């Protein structure tokens, strides 16, 4: 029997879960193939050091597997304030659906002030560049974002049949106007240049006022 040794391995903390695998499947796979035990520090420890314990003759094989697992997936964060998320997602999350279809191995998470991507490095990079382009576009165009509180009872009249009134306001102001799909929300999202957002806000409030006095 070979000598048992413990080998410390430095792997960035954010890659630990890729080695761990779903319900510890990664660790089990390493053990099944090499008889080597891999100890991953818990999140509270926040330590990059993984302990690899096993026969000296098998440690090398286990380490190769660990590096392969750690680098098979990558996680990136893209800074983006919350209001940009709806633009990245697209109407009824259409853009996200397209990303999921073309890059099924990439997972996308919308957090408070950023968008997180996870998956195979090459694919993550492709998705990252797509998402970043949308965000850069919003930043470069000095996009203004506003949530306007409007009573949902007026949505129908403001939008009009086949969205005719909504389209009219959008064309008149150059502002992107998004009404919530569920009537529970009282906030209409306005996006565009500061001037177009101001115009749309004024126009919508005027129309609401008219509807109130009817």
Secondary structure, DSSP 8 states (H G I E B T S, - for coil): ---EEEEEEE--GGGHHHHH-GGGHHHHHHHHHH--EEE---TTT---EEEEEEEHHHHHHHHHHHHHHHHH-EEEEEE--HHHHHHHH-GGGHHHHHHHHH-TT-EEEE-SSEEEEEE-HHHHHHHHHHHHHHHHHHHHTT-EEEEEE--GGGHHHHH-GGGHHHHHHHHHH--EEE--SSTT--EEEEEE-HHHHHHHHHHHHHHHHHHHH-
